[in-house]
Amino acid sequence: MSAPADKVMRVAADLVESAAAEGARQSRSAKQQLDHWARVGRAVSSQHTAARRRVEAALADELPLSALSDEEGAVFNAEISTAIDERLAHTNYGDVLADRGITMVALDDGGHLVEYSPGGVSVVIEPAR
């Protein structure tokens, strides 16, 4: 029986960089390290042990964090960190701030300091140097 073919997919650059560094320490390629992490994560996520249920209860705010063991706390922190990273990667903060009526200032692609008003008006504050 042959192994299933790999699928092409995009992976966050920071994960690839971390996998390359950790893979070198573990004598694995970056791909092999990513595969390893995915399999470990899948195994941990699929376990419905009492400890996993406690972490899920804490994530749902049904159990105080102080009730978690150190190991459960580490899993809780990893779950929260991953959720934050995923949310950051998919959120357009310009839209969020505009929806809240907040004016923001940022650099545009040309290096100009620009003020963005909630109504969609933008004004160059400082020309590029």
C-alpha positions as a Markdown table, in Angstrom:
| # | Residue | x | y | z |
|---|---|---|---|---|
| 1 | Met | 0.0 | 0.0 | 0.0 |
| 2 | Ser | 1.5 | 3.4 | -1.0 |
| 3 | Ala | 1.5 | 6.5 | 1.2 |
| 4 | Pro | -1.1 | 9.1 | 0.4 |
| 5 | Ala | 0.1 | 12.0 | -1.8 |
| 6 | Asp | 1.0 | 15.3 | -0.1 |
| 7 | Lys | -1.3 | 18.2 | -0.8 |
| 8 | Val | 0.0 | 21.7 | -1.6 |
| 9 | Met | -1.0 | 24.4 | 0.9 |
| 10 | Arg | 0.1 | 27.7 | 2.3 |
| 11 | Val | 1.6 | 27.7 | 5.8 |
| 12 | Ala | 2.3 | 30.8 | 7.8 |
| 13 | Ala | 5.9 | 32.0 | 7.4 |
| 14 | Asp | 6.5 | 32.1 | 11.1 |
| 15 | Leu | 5.6 | 28.5 | 11.4 |
| 16 | Val | 7.8 | 27.5 | 8.5 |
| 17 | Glu | 10.7 | 29.4 | 10.1 |
| 18 | Ser | 10.1 | 27.8 | 13.5 |
| 19 | Ala | 9.8 | 24.4 | 11.9 |
| 20 | Ala | 13.1 | 24.8 | 10.1 |
| 21 | Ala | 14.9 | 25.8 | 13.3 |
| 22 | Glu | 13.3 | 23.1 | 15.4 |
| 23 | Gly | 13.6 | 20.5 | 12.6 |
| 24 | Ala | 17.3 | 21.2 | 12.4 |
| 25 | Arg | 17.6 | 20.4 | 16.1 |
| 26 | Gln | 15.5 | 17.2 | 15.7 |
| 27 | Ser | 17.2 | 16.1 | 12.4 |
| 28 | Arg | 14.0 | 16.7 | 10.4 |
| 29 | Ser | 13.3 | 18.9 | 7.5 |
| 30 | Ala | 10.9 | 21.9 | 8.0 |
| 31 | Lys | 8.1 | 19.8 | 6.3 |
| 32 | Gln | 8.8 | 16.8 | 8.5 |
| 33 | Gln | 8.7 | 19.1 | 11.6 |
| 34 | Leu | 5.4 | 20.6 | 10.5 |
| 35 | Asp | 4.0 | 17.2 | 9.9 |
| 36 | His | 5.2 | 16.1 | 13.3 |
| 37 | Trp | 3.6 | 19.1 | 15.1 |
| 38 | Ala | 0.4 | 18.6 | 13.2 |
| 39 | Arg | 0.2 | 14.9 | 14.2 |
| 40 | Val | 1.0 | 15.7 | 17.8 |
| 41 | Gly | -1.6 | 18.5 | 17.9 |
| 42 | Arg | -4.2 | 16.2 | 16.3 |
| 43 | Ala | -3.5 | 13.5 | 18.9 |
| 44 | Val | -3.7 | 15.9 | 21.8 |
| 45 | Ser | -6.9 | 17.6 | 20.4 |
| 46 | Ser | -8.6 | 14.3 | 19.9 |
| 47 | Gln | -8.1 | 13.1 | 23.4 |
| 48 | His | -11.1 | 13.4 | 25.5 |
| 49 | Thr | -9.5 | 12.8 | 28.8 |
| 50 | Ala | -10.5 | 14.4 | 32.0 |
| 51 | Ala | -7.6 | 16.8 | 31.7 |
| 52 | Arg | -8.7 | 17.8 | 28.1 |
| 53 | Arg | -12.3 | 18.3 | 29.3 |
| 54 | Arg | -11.0 | 20.6 | 32.1 |
| 55 | Val | -9.0 | 22.7 | 29.6 |
| 56 | Glu | -12.1 | 22.9 | 27.3 |
| 57 | Ala | -14.2 | 24.0 | 30.3 |
| 58 | Ala | -11.7 | 26.7 | 31.2 |
| 59 | Leu | -11.7 | 27.8 | 27.5 |
| 60 | Ala | -15.5 | 28.1 | 27.7 |
| 61 | Asp | -15.1 | 30.1 | 31.0 |
| 62 | Glu | -16.9 | 27.3 | 32.9 |
| 63 | Leu | -13.9 | 26.5 | 35.1 |
| 64 | Pro | -11.6 | 29.0 | 36.8 |
| 65 | Leu | -8.0 | 29.0 | 35.4 |
| 66 | Ser | -6.7 | 28.5 | 39.0 |
| 67 | Ala | -8.3 | 25.1 | 39.0 |
| 68 | Leu | -6.1 | 23.8 | 36.1 |
| 69 | Ser | -2.9 | 21.9 | 36.8 |
| 70 | Asp | 0.4 | 23.3 | 35.4 |
| 71 | Glu | 0.2 | 20.9 | 32.5 |
| 72 | Glu | -3.4 | 21.8 | 31.8 |
| 73 | Gly | -2.5 | 25.5 | 32.1 |
| 74 | Ala | 0.2 | 25.0 | 29.4 |
| 75 | Val | -2.4 | 23.5 | 27.0 |
| 76 | Phe | -4.8 | 26.2 | 27.8 |
| 77 | Asn | -2.2 | 28.9 | 27.1 |
| 78 | Ala | -1.3 | 27.2 | 23.8 |
| 79 | Glu | -4.9 | 27.1 | 22.8 |
| 80 | Ile | -5.4 | 30.8 | 23.6 |
| 81 | Ser | -2.2 | 31.8 | 21.8 |
| 82 | Thr | -3.2 | 29.9 | 18.7 |
| 83 | Ala | -6.6 | 31.4 | 18.7 |
| 84 | Ile | -5.1 | 34.9 | 19.1 |
| 85 | Asp | -2.7 | 34.3 | 16.2 |
| 86 | Glu | -5.5 | 33.0 | 14.0 |
| 87 | Arg | -7.7 | 36.0 | 14.8 |
| 88 | Leu | -4.8 | 38.5 | 14.2 |
| 89 | Ala | -4.1 | 36.9 | 10.8 |
| 90 | His | -7.7 | 37.3 | 9.6 |
| 91 | Thr | -8.8 | 40.7 | 11.0 |
| 92 | Asn | -8.7 | 43.9 | 9.1 |
| 93 | Tyr | -8.1 | 46.4 | 11.9 |
| 94 | Gly | -8.7 | 49.4 | 9.7 |
| 95 | Asp | -12.3 | 48.2 | 9.2 |
| 96 | Val | -12.7 | 47.4 | 12.9 |
| 97 | Leu | -11.6 | 50.8 | 13.9 |
| 98 | Ala | -13.7 | 52.6 | 11.2 |
| 99 | Asp | -16.8 | 50.6 | 12.4 |
| 100 | Arg | -16.1 | 52.0 | 15.9 |
| 101 | Gly | -15.8 | 55.6 | 14.6 |
| 102 | Ile | -12.1 | 55.7 | 15.4 |
| 103 | Thr | -9.7 | 57.8 | 13.3 |
| 104 | Met | -6.3 | 56.2 | 12.8 |
| 105 | Val | -2.9 | 57.1 | 11.4 |
| 106 | Ala | -0.6 | 54.8 | 9.5 |
| 107 | Leu | 2.1 | 54.7 | 6.8 |
| 108 | Asp | 0.9 | 53.9 | 3.3 |
| 109 | Asp | 2.8 | 51.9 | 0.8 |
| 110 | Gly | 4.7 | 54.9 | -0.3 |
| 111 | Gly | 5.9 | 55.8 | 3.2 |
| 112 | His | 3.5 | 58.7 | 3.7 |
| 113 | Leu | 1.9 | 59.3 | 7.1 |
| 114 | Val | -1.8 | 59.2 | 6.4 |
| 115 | Glu | -4.8 | 59.9 | 8.6 |
| 116 | Tyr | -7.8 | 57.6 | 7.9 |
| 117 | Ser | -11.2 | 58.8 | 9.0 |
| 118 | Pro | -14.0 | 56.5 | 9.8 |
| 119 | Gly | -16.0 | 57.8 | 6.8 |
| 120 | Gly | -13.4 | 56.6 | 4.4 |
| 121 | Val | -11.6 | 59.9 | 3.9 |
| 122 | Ser | -7.8 | 59.8 | 4.0 |
| 123 | Val | -5.5 | 62.8 | 4.2 |
| 124 | Val | -1.7 | 62.7 | 3.9 |
| 125 | Ile | -0.3 | 64.3 | 7.0 |
| 126 | Glu | 3.4 | 64.0 | 6.2 |
| 127 | Pro | 5.0 | 63.5 | 2.8 |
| 128 | Ala | 7.5 | 60.7 | 2.4 |
| 129 | Arg | 11.1 | 61.7 | 3.0 |
